[in-house]
Amino acid sequence: MGKTTTAINLSASIATAEKRTLLIDCDSQGNATSGMGIDADRISERNFYHALIGNLSLKDIILPTAVPNLDIAPCNRDLIGVEVEFVNIMDREKQLRHLLMQLDVIYDFIIIDCPPSLGFLTVNALVASDFIIVPLQCEYFAMEGLGHLINTVRLIKAKLNPSLTLGGILLTMFDTRNLLSRRVSDDVRKYFGDKVFKTIIPRNVRLSESPSHGLPIILYDIKSRGAIAYMELAQEMLSHGRL
């Protein structure tokens, strides 16, 4: 429960604040797409891959979701081979930025669910973004990878996207009964200070169940601790200008 859970549920929570929101599934696993209840067969000929390679416009592949004010640019496993297709293209790391500039539909917020690795698609997402949100599982190994990601963000900011900012670090899968969770939280807050969101996403069974039903948590169980946490996160971000 980390990046895709956050992309889905933060997008949905922002949309409920009457902000026109677009969720882009930029991960070839397509978990954000299925987590929003979209069947992979339905998008076999019209998904993010076809927009990225220029066969369709981004507007042509965008679909509405069950959440008012929230649209999605869905994807499937077609994205797996996209890095090879762009290997000889100039400015290939700017393809997503160019695509977003051509979008004539006005959104208040565009949230991109990135792949778990720092490859072609993730770099494209970072070059196209103003802010990066880092969901951090409250576990030891997650801490190890955080430093590498922060260095990558600094590099992209220096070389490719001067406007890129660390919007915040979000602590997820927090278990109050677990000493390690508390230690990770204390260490991250000590080092990153106010870059860590006050809102913490708890371990929550209902939150884990909701993707299998193709629903964000606010539609699956709005009274659950997970739903309340993501609504609080959206409010924190909107009220403090973190987005």
N, C-alpha and C positions, 0 to 999 in steps of 0.2 A: 504494500500500500504506500505509494509514493507519488511519482511524477504524473502518471496517467490519472490516478484517483484525484489528484489535486487539479489537473487540467479540466477534467469533467466537472467536478463539483464547484470549483471556483468560478468557472464560466457560467454555470447554472445559477449560482448565488448572485453573481454580478448582474445577470440578466433579470433576476427578480427585482432588482433595484431600478428597473425600467431603463437599463443601459443596453443599447443595441450591441450584441456581442457575437463574435465569430470565433469558433474553435476550429483550429487546423490540426488535423491528424497527420503528423509528419514522421510517424514511426511505422515502419513496414509491418509490424505485428498487428496494426489496426485495432488495438485495444480501445482507444478512445471512440472509434467508430462503432464497434460492437457494444461498448459500454453505454452508448447513446441509443441502442436498440436498432441499429441499421444493419441489415443483412448484407453480407459481402457479395452475394449474387446480384443484389439490386444495383450495385455500383461497379460491376465488372468492366463496363465500357465508359464510365464517367466518374473518375475519382482523381485524387490529388496528383497521382502520377501523370495522367494525361494533361493536366494543366501545367505541370512542371516541365514537361518535354515540349510544350507548345502546341499540342494537338487540339486543346480546348482552352478557353479562357477560364480563369478562376471562378468567375460568376456562373459559368455554365455547369460547374460541378457542385456548387453549394446547395445544401439541402436544409429545410427547416427541421427543428427538433420538437419534442413534446413540450419543451419549455418556451413560453412566449419570449420574444426578443433574442432567442439564441438560435443561431445557424451553425452548421458544421461543414467543413470541407473534408469529406471522408477519404479514407485510403484503404488499400489492401496490400497483399504481398507483392504486387507489381513494383513497389518501390525498392525492392531488394536490389535490383540490377541498375538502378538509376545512376549510381556513382560511376559505373563503367561507361555508360552512355555519354557522360559529361566530361570524360577524362581529357579530351583534346579541345574543350571549349574555353575560350578566353573568359576571365572573370566568372568562372563557374561557381565561385563561392557567393556570388551576388544574384543568382537566379531567382531565389525566393523574394528578395527585395524588389527586383524588377517586376515580378508577378504581382506583388501587393500594390505597387505604384499604378498598375493598370486597372485595379479594382475600382469600379465606378459606384459600387454600393457603399454607403457611408455607415461605418461601424464606430461606436464609441471605444470599443476594446477588441483587440484581436489577440487571442491566446493560442500559442503553438505548443503542442505536445511533441517534444523531441524524442529521438531514439535514446537508448541508454548509453550509447558509446559516443565518443567525440569524433565522429566521422563527417562525411560530406554534408549530410542533411542537418546535423546539429550545427555545424559551422554556418550553413546557410541561414538557419533559424536565428543564430546569434548576430549575424551580420544584418538581418532584417529587423531586429528588435531594438526597442528603447530600454527595456528592463528585463532582467532575468530573475526569476524566482527559483530558489534552490530548495526543493523538499528534501529534508535530511532525516532519514530513519534514525531513531535513537539507539543505534548499535555501533559497536566499535569499528567495524570495517567501513561503514558509511563515513566515519570521520576521516579515515585514511584517504578516501577519494575526493573529499571536499577541497583539499589543498590543490590538487591537480586541476580541478575544475576552475577554481578561482584564478589560477595562473593562466589558464586558457582564456578566460574572460578578459584578463588584463592584456593579453597578447592581441586578441581580436579588437579590443578597444583602441590599442595603440596603432595597429596596422590597417584595420578594415572598417571599423565602426566607432568613431569617437563619441557618439551619443549613447553607447551602450553603458548601462548602469546596473550595479547589483541592487535590484529592488528589495531583496530581503531573503533571509534563510528561514524556512518553515520547518519546525520540528514536527515530525509525524510518527505514527505508531508508538506514541508515548504511553507507557504503562506506569502509573503512579506506584504500583507495588514493586517495581523493578528498580533496584539500586543503580544499575547501569544506565537506565533512562535518565535518572536524575543527574548522574555524573556527566553524561553527554550534554544534557541541557545546560548545566553549570559551566562546563568547559567552553561550549560554543558561545554562550552569552558573555563570558569573560573575555574571549578573544575578539568577537565581532560586535559586541555592544548593541547599539540600537539598530543594527542591521538585521537582528533576529526579531521576527514578529513576536508580539506578545501572545497572540493566539497560538495554541498548541493543538494539534490534531491527535486525538486519543486512539488507542486500539479500540475498535468497535466492530462487533460482529455484523450489525446491520449495514455498516459502511462497506464491509468486505463482500456482503451478499448482493448489494445493489447492482454491480455490473452484470452479474449473471441474469438479471431481469431486464437489462437494457435500459436502466433508469438511473439518473443522478439521485443522490441520497435525499434531496428535498422532495422528490416525487415518490420515492420508495418508502421513506419513513421520516417525515419532517420533524418528528419529536425525538429522534435518536440523538445521542451525544455527537455523533459524526456530523449530522445535519446542522446542529446548533453551532458546532465548531467552524464549519465552512461558511456559514452565514456571518459569524463573528469575524472571520478572516476577511471576507469581502467588505464588511463595514469598516474594519481597521484600515484596509488599503484605500478605500474610497475617501474616508474622512481625513486621512493623513497624507493624501497625495502620493501614495506609494505606487500608484499605477499612472 
